[in-house]
Amino acid sequence: MVPMRLSTVFKSRWMALVWAAGIVWFAYDFAGGSGDASNASANAEAPTDATGATITPEDAKKANEILNSL
């Protein structure tokens, strides 16, 4: 999985930092932010419940009240 032996990576402090930067770069590239976040609200679908019905603000308020009463 790693192109070099891990024992050689951690012999040098700088090589370890380069290796760690590569891991961070990979993680950001894999799970990083979306490219077009400015249009996210315009393209978003209305939230739905398990049955597929649209959730109204009154339903959300009722759910908050129930959760706060626990």
All heavy atoms as TSV, in Angstrom:
chain	resi	resn	atom	element	x	y	z
A	1	MET	N	N	0.825	-1.180	0.000
A	1	MET	CA	C	0.000	0.000	0.000
A	1	MET	C	C	0.872	1.247	0.000
A	1	MET	O	O	0.593	2.188	-0.701
A	1	MET	CB	C	-0.908	-0.015	1.225
A	1	MET	CG	C	-1.850	1.133	1.281
A	1	MET	SD	S	-3.020	0.873	2.605
A	1	MET	CE	C	-2.955	2.439	3.370
A	2	VAL	N	N	1.904	1.267	0.796
A	2	VAL	CA	C	2.822	2.395	0.837
A	2	VAL	C	C	3.971	2.085	-0.112
A	2	VAL	O	O	4.515	0.983	-0.078
A	2	VAL	CB	C	3.338	2.614	2.278
A	2	VAL	CG1	C	4.323	3.763	2.332
A	2	VAL	CG2	C	2.181	2.860	3.224
A	3	PRO	N	N	4.375	3.043	-0.976
A	3	PRO	CA	C	5.410	2.738	-1.964
A	3	PRO	C	C	6.791	2.502	-1.376
A	3	PRO	O	O	7.697	2.102	-2.080
A	3	PRO	CB	C	5.403	3.968	-2.863
A	3	PRO	CG	C	4.805	5.045	-2.061
A	3	PRO	CD	C	3.864	4.384	-1.112
A	4	MET	N	N	6.988	2.759	-0.101
A	4	MET	CA	C	8.279	2.497	0.540
A	4	MET	C	C	8.041	1.885	1.909
A	4	MET	O	O	6.942	1.941	2.437
A	4	MET	CB	C	9.080	3.791	0.655
A	4	MET	CG	C	8.407	4.859	1.486
A	4	MET	SD	S	9.296	6.396	1.569
A	4	MET	CE	C	9.400	6.865	-0.107
A	5	ARG	N	N	9.063	1.329	2.464
A	5	ARG	CA	C	8.929	0.699	3.776
A	5	ARG	C	C	8.720	1.766	4.845
A	5	ARG	O	O	9.357	2.816	4.824
A	5	ARG	CB	C	10.170	-0.118	4.078
A	5	ARG	CG	C	10.293	-1.306	3.153
A	5	ARG	CD	C	11.528	-2.082	3.365
A	5	ARG	NE	N	11.898	-2.149	4.781
A	5	ARG	CZ	C	12.905	-2.833	5.239
A	5	ARG	NH1	N	13.668	-3.493	4.408
A	5	ARG	NH2	N	13.187	-2.852	6.523
A	6	LEU	N	N	7.814	1.501	5.770
A	6	LEU	CA	C	7.511	2.480	6.810
A	6	LEU	C	C	8.702	2.736	7.725
A	6	LEU	O	O	8.845	3.825	8.275
A	6	LEU	CB	C	6.310	2.032	7.633
A	6	LEU	CG	C	4.963	2.111	6.899
A	6	LEU	CD1	C	3.856	1.584	7.797
A	6	LEU	CD2	C	4.661	3.516	6.467
A	7	SER	N	N	9.565	1.766	7.883
A	7	SER	CA	C	10.727	1.980	8.741
A	7	SER	C	C	11.668	3.030	8.148
A	7	SER	O	O	12.328	3.760	8.879
A	7	SER	CB	C	11.469	0.669	8.968
A	7	SER	OG	O	11.949	0.168	7.733
A	8	THR	N	N	11.718	3.153	6.815
A	8	THR	CA	C	12.568	4.175	6.202
A	8	THR	C	C	11.894	5.539	6.220
A	8	THR	O	O	12.573	6.559	6.200
A	8	THR	CB	C	12.928	3.802	4.754
A	8	THR	OG1	O	11.731	3.686	3.997
A	8	THR	CG2	C	13.714	2.517	4.711
A	9	VAL	N	N	10.577	5.573	6.247
A	9	VAL	CA	C	9.869	6.855	6.270
A	9	VAL	C	C	10.150	7.596	7.569
A	9	VAL	O	O	10.409	8.793	7.575
A	9	VAL	CB	C	8.351	6.641	6.092
A	9	VAL	CG1	C	7.584	7.919	6.361
A	9	VAL	CG2	C	8.046	6.143	4.698
A	10	PHE	N	N	10.134	6.891	8.689
A	10	PHE	CA	C	10.242	7.543	9.977
A	10	PHE	C	C	11.673	7.648	10.493
A	10	PHE	O	O	11.892	8.043	11.633
A	10	PHE	CB	C	9.349	6.837	10.990
A	10	PHE	CG	C	7.895	6.966	10.633
A	10	PHE	CD1	C	7.183	5.877	10.157
A	10	PHE	CD2	C	7.257	8.184	10.723
A	10	PHE	CE1	C	5.861	6.008	9.809
A	10	PHE	CE2	C	5.931	8.321	10.374
A	10	PHE	CZ	C	5.228	7.230	9.913
A	11	LYS	N	N	12.669	7.347	9.666
A	11	LYS	CA	C	14.057	7.576	10.056
A	11	LYS	C	C	14.400	9.059	9.984
A	11	LYS	O	O	15.238	9.539	10.728
A	11	LYS	CB	C	15.010	6.790	9.154
A	11	LYS	CG	C	15.083	5.336	9.493
A	11	LYS	CD	C	16.118	4.640	8.647
A	11	LYS	CE	C	16.195	3.177	9.028
A	11	LYS	NZ	N	17.200	2.465	8.217
A	12	SER	N	N	13.749	9.772	9.104
A	12	SER	CA	C	13.994	11.197	8.939
A	12	SER	C	C	12.743	11.977	9.345
A	12	SER	O	O	11.630	11.635	8.952
A	12	SER	CB	C	14.325	11.507	7.476
A	12	SER	OG	O	14.247	12.889	7.225
A	13	ARG	N	N	12.933	13.017	10.101
A	13	ARG	CA	C	11.818	13.859	10.530
A	13	ARG	C	C	11.140	14.501	9.325
A	13	ARG	O	O	9.918	14.580	9.246
A	13	ARG	CB	C	12.362	14.926	11.479
A	13	ARG	CG	C	11.330	15.850	12.018
A	13	ARG	CD	C	11.955	16.851	12.963
A	13	ARG	NE	N	12.782	16.156	13.944
A	13	ARG	CZ	C	13.678	16.744	14.697
A	13	ARG	NH1	N	13.885	18.034	14.598
A	13	ARG	NH2	N	14.381	16.068	15.569
A	14	TRP	N	N	11.923	14.957	8.360
A	14	TRP	CA	C	11.366	15.628	7.190
A	14	TRP	C	C	10.612	14.649	6.295
A	14	TRP	O	O	9.570	14.983	5.735
A	14	TRP	CB	C	12.460	16.344	6.410
A	14	TRP	CG	C	13.008	17.480	7.193
A	14	TRP	CD1	C	14.219	17.540	7.807
A	14	TRP	CD2	C	12.344	18.711	7.500
A	14	TRP	NE1	N	14.355	18.731	8.472
A	14	TRP	CE2	C	13.219	19.481	8.296
A	14	TRP	CE3	C	11.105	19.240	7.180
A	14	TRP	CZ2	C	12.888	20.736	8.763
A	14	TRP	CZ3	C	10.775	20.492	7.641
A	14	TRP	CH2	C	11.659	21.228	8.430
A	15	MET	N	N	11.129	13.451	6.160
A	15	MET	CA	C	10.431	12.443	5.367
A	15	MET	C	C	9.110	12.075	6.027
A	15	MET	O	O	8.109	11.859	5.337
A	15	MET	CB	C	11.315	11.212	5.195
A	15	MET	CG	C	10.793	10.234	4.201
A	15	MET	SD	S	10.686	10.999	2.591
A	15	MET	CE	C	9.844	9.722	1.708
A	16	ALA	N	N	9.081	12.032	7.347
A	16	ALA	CA	C	7.838	11.747	8.060
A	16	ALA	C	C	6.825	12.868	7.846
A	16	ALA	O	O	5.629	12.609	7.680
A	16	ALA	CB	C	8.116	11.552	9.548
A	17	LEU	N	N	7.292	14.103	7.827
A	17	LEU	CA	C	6.381	15.229	7.574
A	17	LEU	C	C	5.833	15.194	6.151
A	17	LEU	O	O	4.652	15.484	5.920
A	17	LEU	CB	C	7.095	16.555	7.831
A	17	LEU	CG	C	7.316	16.905	9.301
A	17	LEU	CD1	C	8.191	18.147	9.418
A	17	LEU	CD2	C	5.994	17.122	9.993
A	18	VAL	N	N	6.663	14.847	5.189
A	18	VAL	CA	C	6.202	14.739	3.801
A	18	VAL	C	C	5.183	13.612	3.687
A	18	VAL	O	O	4.155	13.756	3.018
A	18	VAL	CB	C	7.400	14.519	2.850
A	18	VAL	CG1	C	6.939	14.130	1.464
A	18	VAL	CG2	C	8.272	15.758	2.806
A	19	TRP	N	N	5.460	12.492	4.345
A	19	TRP	CA	C	4.527	11.374	4.327
A	19	TRP	C	C	3.189	11.778	4.959
A	19	TRP	O	O	2.120	11.485	4.415
A	19	TRP	CB	C	5.144	10.190	5.078
A	19	TRP	CG	C	4.277	8.981	5.119
A	19	TRP	CD1	C	4.110	8.057	4.142
A	19	TRP	CD2	C	3.452	8.576	6.211
A	19	TRP	NE1	N	3.244	7.092	4.555
A	19	TRP	CE2	C	2.812	7.372	5.828
A	19	TRP	CE3	C	3.192	9.098	7.467
A	19	TRP	CZ2	C	1.938	6.710	6.662
A	19	TRP	CZ3	C	2.315	8.426	8.299
A	19	TRP	CH2	C	1.706	7.252	7.897
A	20	ALA	N	N	3.231	12.469	6.094
A	20	ALA	CA	C	2.007	12.906	6.768
A	20	ALA	C	C	1.237	13.904	5.909
A	20	ALA	O	O	0.001	13.871	5.854
A	20	ALA	CB	C	2.335	13.508	8.127
A	21	ALA	N	N	1.956	14.787	5.230
A	21	ALA	CA	C	1.294	15.745	4.339
A	21	ALA	C	C	0.583	15.013	3.198
A	21	ALA	O	O	-0.511	15.412	2.783
A	21	ALA	CB	C	2.305	16.735	3.792
A	22	GLY	N	N	1.180	13.955	2.710
A	22	GLY	CA	C	0.529	13.164	1.674
A	22	GLY	C	C	-0.743	12.508	2.167
A	22	GLY	O	O	-1.742	12.434	1.451
A	23	ILE	N	N	-0.730	12.037	3.398
A	23	ILE	CA	C	-1.933	11.428	3.977
A	23	ILE	C	C	-3.030	12.477	4.128
A	23	ILE	O	O	-4.196	12.235	3.806
A	23	ILE	CB	C	-1.607	10.776	5.335
A	23	ILE	CG1	C	-0.617	9.631	5.154
A	23	ILE	CG2	C	-2.858	10.303	6.042
A	23	ILE	CD1	C	-1.120	8.493	4.303
A	24	VAL	N	N	-2.663	13.662	4.604
A	24	VAL	CA	C	-3.651	14.740	4.760
A	24	VAL	C	C	-4.188	15.167	3.407
A	24	VAL	O	O	-5.392	15.401	3.237
A	24	VAL	CB	C	-3.029	15.930	5.527
A	24	VAL	CG1	C	-3.933	17.138	5.497
A	24	VAL	CG2	C	-2.727	15.529	6.950
A	25	TRP	N	N	-3.318	15.274	2.413
A	25	TRP	CA	C	-3.738	15.647	1.058
A	25	TRP	C	C	-4.710	14.607	0.508
A	25	TRP	O	O	-5.735	14.950	-0.076
A	25	TRP	CB	C	-2.522	15.801	0.173
A	25	TRP	CG	C	-2.812	16.228	-1.232
A	25	TRP	CD1	C	-3.937	16.827	-1.705
A	25	TRP	CD2	C	-1.957	16.086	-2.354
A	25	TRP	NE1	N	-3.828	17.069	-3.047
A	25	TRP	CE2	C	-2.621	16.619	-3.460
A	25	TRP	CE3	C	-0.679	15.559	-2.518
A	25	TRP	CZ2	C	-2.062	16.639	-4.725
A	25	TRP	CZ3	C	-0.137	15.596	-3.786
A	25	TRP	CH2	C	-0.809	16.124	-4.863
A	26	PHE	N	N	-4.404	13.328	0.691
A	26	PHE	CA	C	-5.293	12.275	0.230
A	26	PHE	C	C	-6.655	12.368	0.922
A	26	PHE	O	O	-7.694	12.241	0.275
A	26	PHE	CB	C	-4.672	10.897	0.478
A	26	PHE	CG	C	-5.602	9.763	0.166
A	26	PHE	CD1	C	-5.865	9.406	-1.143
A	26	PHE	CD2	C	-6.232	9.066	1.184
A	26	PHE	CE1	C	-6.726	8.371	-1.433
A	26	PHE	CE2	C	-7.096	8.033	0.907
A	26	PHE	CZ	C	-7.349	7.678	-0.412
A	27	ALA	N	N	-6.655	12.597	2.232
A	27	ALA	CA	C	-7.915	12.686	2.978
A	27	ALA	C	C	-8.739	13.877	2.499
A	27	ALA	O	O	-9.952	13.774	2.334
A	27	ALA	CB	C	-7.631	12.792	4.469
A	28	TYR	N	N	-8.095	15.007	2.265
A	28	TYR	CA	C	-8.821	16.190	1.780
A	28	TYR	C	C	-9.366	15.941	0.383
A	28	TYR	O	O	-10.491	16.311	0.062
A	28	TYR	CB	C	-7.915	17.414	1.782
A	28	TYR	CG	C	-8.608	18.627	1.216
A	28	TYR	CD1	C	-9.512	19.344	1.982
A	28	TYR	CD2	C	-8.380	19.045	-0.087
A	28	TYR	CE1	C	-10.173	20.438	1.475
A	28	TYR	CE2	C	-9.036	20.140	-0.610
A	28	TYR	CZ	C	-9.928	20.836	0.170
A	28	TYR	OH	O	-10.586	21.908	-0.353
A	29	ASP	N	N	-8.564	15.300	-0.462
A	29	ASP	CA	C	-8.997	15.028	-1.822
A	29	ASP	C	C	-10.153	14.039	-1.840
A	29	ASP	O	O	-11.080	14.167	-2.635
A	29	ASP	CB	C	-7.820	14.491	-2.636
A	29	ASP	CG	C	-8.119	14.448	-4.121
A	29	ASP	OD1	O	-8.822	15.344	-4.605
A	29	ASP	OD2	O	-7.623	13.524	-4.793
A	30	PHE	N	N	-10.114	13.060	-0.949
A	30	PHE	CA	C	-11.146	12.036	-0.912
A	30	PHE	C	C	-12.449	12.566	-0.305
A	30	PHE	O	O	-13.522	12.333	-0.835
A	30	PHE	CB	C	-10.660	10.828	-0.112
A	30	PHE	CG	C	-11.636	9.699	-0.068
A	30	PHE	CD1	C	-11.800	8.876	-1.158
A	30	PHE	CD2	C	-12.393	9.474	1.067
A	30	PHE	CE1	C	-12.709	7.839	-1.124
A	30	PHE	CE2	C	-13.296	8.441	1.112
A	30	PHE	CZ	C	-13.459	7.613	0.017
A	31	ALA	N	N	-12.359	13.291	0.808
A	31	ALA	CA	C	-13.562	13.716	1.523
A	31	ALA	C	C	-13.652	15.227	1.634
A	31	ALA	O	O	-14.385	15.744	2.464
A	31	ALA	CB	C	-13.573	13.109	2.922
A	32	GLY	N	N	-12.934	15.939	0.813
A	32	GLY	CA	C	-12.888	17.396	0.893
A	32	GLY	C	C	-14.200	18.051	0.531
A	32	GLY	O	O	-15.192	17.402	0.180
A	33	GLY	N	N	-14.207	19.368	0.628
A	33	GLY	CA	C	-15.402	20.138	0.353
A	33	GLY	C	C	-15.842	20.023	-1.091
A	33	GLY	O	O	-15.067	19.720	-1.994
A	34	SER	N	N	-17.130	20.263	-1.314
A	34	SER	CA	C	-17.647	20.222	-2.670
A	34	SER	C	C	-17.209	21.468	-3.421
A	34	SER	O	O	-16.937	22.510	-2.842
A	34	SER	CB	C	-19.171	20.124	-2.648
A	34	SER	OG	O	-19.709	21.280	-2.053
A	35	GLY	N	N	-17.144	21.367	-4.706
A	35	GLY	CA	C	-16.659	22.460	-5.520
A	35	GLY	C	C	-17.636	23.608	-5.655
A	35	GLY	O	O	-17.250	24.739	-5.866
A	36	ASP	N	N	-18.943	23.349	-5.551
A	36	ASP	CA	C	-19.938	24.392	-5.799
A	36	ASP	C	C	-20.858	24.548	-4.597
A	36	ASP	O	O	-22.051	24.287	-4.671
A	36	ASP	CB	C	-20.731	24.060	-7.054
A	36	ASP	CG	C	-21.495	25.251	-7.589
A	36	ASP	OD1	O	-21.254	26.370	-7.123
A	36	ASP	OD2	O	-22.342	25.056	-8.483
A	37	ALA	N	N	-20.309	24.984	-3.478
A	37	ALA	CA	C	-21.097	25.114	-2.255
A	37	ALA	C	C	-22.013	26.334	-2.297
A	37	ALA	O	O	-22.984	26.412	-1.558
A	37	ALA	CB	C	-20.180	25.205	-1.043
A	38	SER	N	N	-21.738	27.309	-3.161
A	38	SER	CA	C	-22.552	28.516	-3.190
A	38	SER	C	C	-23.956	28.244	-3.715
A	38	SER	O	O	-24.898	28.936	-3.354
A	38	SER	CB	C	-21.874	29.589	-4.043
A	38	SER	OG	O	-21.753	29.126	-5.383
A	39	ASN	N	N	-24.126	27.244	-4.558
A	39	ASN	CA	C	-25.441	26.918	-5.096
A	39	ASN	C	C	-26.107	25.768	-4.366
A	39	ASN	O	O	-27.112	25.252	-4.822
A	39	ASN	CB	C	-25.330	26.559	-6.586
A	39	ASN	CG	C	-25.273	27.785	-7.454
A	39	ASN	OD1	O	-25.694	28.847	-7.037
A	39	ASN	ND2	N	-24.751	27.622	-8.652
A	40	ALA	N	N	-25.564	25.362	-3.241
A	40	ALA	CA	C	-26.098	24.204	-2.534
A	40	ALA	C	C	-27.530	24.441	-2.067
A	40	ALA	O	O	-28.370	23.552	-2.155
A	40	ALA	CB	C	-25.217	23.850	-1.349
A	41	SER	N	N	-27.836	25.635	-1.576
A	41	SER	CA	C	-29.194	25.888	-1.093
A	41	SER	C	C	-30.183	25.991	-2.251
A	41	SER	O	O	-31.343	25.627	-2.107
A	41	SER	CB	C	-29.226	27.156	-0.260
A	41	SER	OG	O	-28.859	28.264	-1.058
A	42	ALA	N	N	-29.743	26.458	-3.403
A	42	ALA	CA	C	-30.641	26.572	-4.547
A	42	ALA	C	C	-30.957	25.203	-5.132
A	42	ALA	O	O	-32.050	24.991	-5.666
A	42	ALA	CB	C	-30.019	27.459	-5.614
A	43	ASN	N	N	-30.019	24.267	-5.038
A	43	ASN	CA	C	-30.217	22.947	-5.618
A	43	ASN	C	C	-30.718	21.922	-4.617
A	43	ASN	O	O	-30.973	20.784	-4.990
A	43	ASN	CB	C	-28.897	22.447	-6.224
A	43	ASN	CG	C	-28.453	23.313	-7.369
A	43	ASN	OD1	O	-29.262	23.919	-8.055
A	43	ASN	ND2	N	-27.149	23.375	-7.575
A	44	ALA	N	N	-30.858	22.305	-3.364
A	44	ALA	CA	C	-31.236	21.351	-2.326
A	44	ALA	C	C	-32.707	20.964	-2.451
A	44	ALA	O	O	-33.556	21.782	-2.788
A	44	ALA	CB	C	-30.980	21.947	-0.948
A	45	GLU	N	N	-32.975	19.690	-2.183
A	45	GLU	CA	C	-34.354	19.225	-2.165
A	45	GLU	C	C	-34.951	19.495	-0.797
A	45	GLU	O	O	-34.249	19.637	0.188
A	45	GLU	CB	C	-34.397	17.733	-2.452
A	45	GLU	CG	C	-33.912	17.352	-3.830
A	45	GLU	CD	C	-33.990	15.856	-4.060
A	45	GLU	OE1	O	-34.689	15.176	-3.290
A	45	GLU	OE2	O	-33.347	15.394	-4.992
A	46	ALA	N	N	-36.280	19.541	-0.755
A	46	ALA	CA	C	-36.964	19.726	0.523
A	46	ALA	C	C	-36.759	18.477	1.375
A	46	ALA	O	O	-36.803	17.365	0.866
A	46	ALA	CB	C	-38.444	19.967	0.292
A	47	PRO	N	N	-36.520	18.640	2.682
A	47	PRO	CA	C	-36.332	17.464	3.544
A	47	PRO	C	C	-37.623	16.662	3.643
A	47	PRO	O	O	-38.722	17.212	3.651
A	47	PRO	CB	C	-35.943	18.067	4.887
A	47	PRO	CG	C	-36.416	19.475	4.848
A	47	PRO	CD	C	-36.410	19.888	3.410
A	48	THR	N	N	-37.457	15.339	3.707
A	48	THR	CA	C	-38.615	14.456	3.802
A	48	THR	C	C	-38.446	13.517	4.983
A	48	THR	O	O	-37.344	13.308	5.472
A	48	THR	CB	C	-38.787	13.624	2.519
A	48	THR	OG1	O	-37.602	12.864	2.304
A	48	THR	CG2	C	-39.050	14.505	1.313
A	49	ASP	N	N	-39.562	12.932	5.422
A	49	ASP	CA	C	-39.502	11.957	6.505
A	49	ASP	C	C	-39.385	10.554	5.911
A	49	ASP	O	O	-39.168	10.392	4.709
A	49	ASP	CB	C	-40.707	12.089	7.431
A	49	ASP	CG	C	-42.029	11.848	6.717
A	49	ASP	OD1	O	-42.019	11.456	5.536
A	49	ASP	OD2	O	-43.077	12.035	7.354
A	50	ALA	N	N	-39.526	9.541	6.743
A	50	ALA	CA	C	-39.341	8.156	6.300
A	50	ALA	C	C	-40.395	7.732	5.279
A	50	ALA	O	O	-40.143	6.859	4.460
A	50	ALA	CB	C	-39.373	7.217	7.494
A	51	THR	N	N	-41.564	8.352	5.315
A	51	THR	CA	C	-42.623	7.990	4.368
A	51	THR	C	C	-42.494	8.724	3.049
A	51	THR	O	O	-43.197	8.428	2.103
A	51	THR	CB	C	-44.003	8.303	4.967
A	51	THR	OG1	O	-44.116	9.718	5.187
A	51	THR	CG2	C	-44.219	7.545	6.269
A	52	GLY	N	N	-41.620	9.724	2.987
A	52	GLY	CA	C	-41.436	10.498	1.763
A	52	GLY	C	C	-42.204	11.806	1.768
A	52	GLY	O	O	-42.116	12.575	0.817
A	53	ALA	N	N	-42.971	12.067	2.830
A	53	ALA	CA	C	-43.728	13.310	2.928
A	53	ALA	C	C	-42.782	14.455	3.316
A	53	ALA	O	O	-41.827	14.268	4.061
A	53	ALA	CB	C	-44.833	13.170	3.969
A	54	THR	N	N	-43.050	15.630	2.799
A	54	THR	CA	C	-42.221	16.795	3.092
A	54	THR	C	C	-42.387	17.211	4.551
A	54	THR	O	O	-43.491	17.221	5.082
A	54	THR	CB	C	-42.621	17.975	2.183
A	54	THR	OG1	O	-42.527	17.556	0.824
A	54	THR	CG2	C	-41.727	19.167	2.402
A	55	ILE	N	N	-41.285	17.555	5.183
A	55	ILE	CA	C	-41.302	17.987	6.581
A	55	ILE	C	C	-41.613	19.479	6.612
A	55	ILE	O	O	-40.927	20.284	5.988
A	55	ILE	CB	C	-39.957	17.702	7.264
A	55	ILE	CG1	C	-39.677	16.205	7.279
A	55	ILE	CG2	C	-39.935	18.282	8.673
A	55	ILE	CD1	C	-38.320	15.845	7.795
A	56	THR	N	N	-42.640	19.826	7.352
A	56	THR	CA	C	-43.023	21.230	7.473
A	56	THR	C	C	-42.334	21.837	8.694
A	56	THR	O	O	-41.882	21.109	9.587
A	56	THR	CB	C	-44.548	21.353	7.639
A	56	THR	OG1	O	-44.933	20.686	8.839
A	56	THR	CG2	C	-45.279	20.744	6.448
A	57	PRO	N	N	-42.273	23.159	8.766
A	57	PRO	CA	C	-41.688	23.787	9.952
A	57	PRO	C	C	-42.442	23.440	11.237
A	57	PRO	O	O	-41.842	23.341	12.303
A	57	PRO	CB	C	-41.787	25.283	9.652
A	57	PRO	CG	C	-41.823	25.371	8.168
A	57	PRO	CD	C	-42.530	24.136	7.705
A	58	GLU	N	N	-43.749	23.212	11.127
A	58	GLU	CA	C	-44.517	22.825	12.308
A	58	GLU	C	C	-44.082	21.443	12.799
A	58	GLU	O	O	-43.991	21.198	14.002
A	58	GLU	CB	C	-46.024	22.816	11.997
A	58	GLU	CG	C	-46.607	24.201	11.732
A	58	GLU	CD	C	-46.390	24.649	10.289
A	58	GLU	OE1	O	-46.208	23.787	9.400
A	58	GLU	OE2	O	-46.368	25.858	10.061
A	59	ASP	N	N	-43.815	20.525	11.851
A	59	ASP	CA	C	-43.338	19.188	12.235
A	59	ASP	C	C	-41.985	19.279	12.928
A	59	ASP	O	O	-41.739	18.586	13.916
A	59	ASP	CB	C	-43.218	18.286	11.005
A	59	ASP	CG	C	-44.561	17.954	10.378
A	59	ASP	OD1	O	-45.579	18.015	11.096
A	59	ASP	OD2	O	-44.577	17.635	9.173
A	60	ALA	N	N	-41.109	20.120	12.422
A	60	ALA	CA	C	-39.790	20.286	13.030
A	60	ALA	C	C	-39.917	20.876	14.427
A	60	ALA	O	O	-39.210	20.463	15.356
A	60	ALA	CB	C	-38.921	21.172	12.155
A	61	LYS	N	N	-40.848	21.831	14.603
A	61	LYS	CA	C	-41.058	22.433	15.918
A	61	LYS	C	C	-41.590	21.403	16.913
A	61	LYS	O	O	-41.133	21.346	18.053
A	61	LYS	CB	C	-42.036	23.602	15.797
A	61	LYS	CG	C	-42.239	24.353	17.079
A	61	LYS	CD	C	-43.164	25.532	16.896
A	61	LYS	CE	C	-43.408	26.229	18.207
A	61	LYS	NZ	N	-44.353	27.338	18.075
A	62	LYS	N	N	-42.517	20.546	16.462
A	62	LYS	CA	C	-43.039	19.494	17.330
A	62	LYS	C	C	-41.925	18.521	17.739
A	62	LYS	O	O	-41.858	18.107	18.884
A	62	LYS	CB	C	-44.150	18.731	16.623
A	62	LYS	CG	C	-45.453	19.484	16.498
A	62	LYS	CD	C	-46.474	18.654	15.750
A	62	LYS	CE	C	-47.722	19.447	15.426
A	62	LYS	NZ	N	-48.685	18.681	14.622
A	63	ALA	N	N	-41.091	18.154	16.785
A	63	ALA	CA	C	-39.991	17.236	17.099
A	63	ALA	C	C	-39.034	17.857	18.106
A	63	ALA	O	O	-38.560	17.170	19.025
A	63	ALA	CB	C	-39.259	16.862	15.817
A	64	ASN	N	N	-38.723	19.139	17.954
A	64	ASN	CA	C	-37.856	19.822	18.921
A	64	ASN	C	C	-38.473	19.872	20.308
A	64	ASN	O	O	-37.784	19.667	21.305
A	64	ASN	CB	C	-37.542	21.248	18.450
A	64	ASN	CG	C	-36.473	21.265	17.369
A	64	ASN	OD1	O	-35.667	20.351	17.272
A	64	ASN	ND2	N	-36.485	22.304	16.567
A	65	GLU	N	N	-39.770	20.110	20.366
A	65	GLU	CA	C	-40.444	20.144	21.656
A	65	GLU	C	C	-40.408	18.772	22.345
A	65	GLU	O	O	-40.187	18.670	23.533
A	65	GLU	CB	C	-41.893	20.612	21.486
A	65	GLU	CG	C	-42.025	22.067	21.128
A	65	GLU	CD	C	-43.448	22.468	20.803
A	65	GLU	OE1	O	-44.360	21.599	20.835
A	65	GLU	OE2	O	-43.656	23.655	20.503
A	66	ILE	N	N	-40.624	17.727	21.553
A	66	ILE	CA	C	-40.595	16.370	22.112
A	66	ILE	C	C	-39.193	16.034	22.619
A	66	ILE	O	O	-39.014	15.492	23.717
A	66	ILE	CB	C	-41.072	15.354	21.064
A	66	ILE	CG1	C	-42.558	15.546	20.787
A	66	ILE	CG2	C	-40.780	13.935	21.501
A	66	ILE	CD1	C	-43.084	14.762	19.608
A	67	LEU	N	N	-38.168	16.356	21.832
A	67	LEU	CA	C	-36.800	16.064	22.243
A	67	LEU	C	C	-36.388	16.883	23.467
A	67	LEU	O	O	-35.670	16.381	24.336
A	67	LEU	CB	C	-35.832	16.323	21.086
A	67	LEU	CG	C	-35.908	15.338	19.934
A	67	LEU	CD1	C	-35.012	15.792	18.799
A	67	LEU	CD2	C	-35.504	13.945	20.388
A	68	ASN	N	N	-36.836	18.120	23.554
A	68	ASN	CA	C	-36.490	18.945	24.710
A	68	ASN	C	C	-37.203	18.489	25.970
A	68	ASN	O	O	-36.731	18.758	27.080
A	68	ASN	CB	C	-36.808	20.425	24.426
A	68	ASN	CG	C	-35.828	21.032	23.446
A	68	ASN	OD1	O	-34.700	20.582	23.331
A	68	ASN	ND2	N	-36.272	22.058	22.738
A	69	SER	N	N	-38.340	17.811	25.826
A	69	SER	CA	C	-39.076	17.366	26.999
A	69	SER	C	C	-38.498	16.074	27.590
A	69	SER	O	O	-38.881	15.682	28.681
A	69	SER	CB	C	-40.547	17.160	26.671
A	69	SER	OG	O	-40.700	16.063	25.787
A	70	LEU	N	N	-37.595	15.421	26.872
A	70	LEU	CA	C	-37.020	14.162	27.377
A	70	LEU	C	C	-36.061	14.379	28.487
A	70	LEU	O	O	-35.321	15.058	28.786
A	70	LEU	CB	C	-36.336	13.383	26.253
A	70	LEU	CG	C	-37.271	12.845	25.188
A	70	LEU	CD1	C	-36.470	12.154	24.101
A	70	LEU	CD2	C	-38.250	11.853	25.787
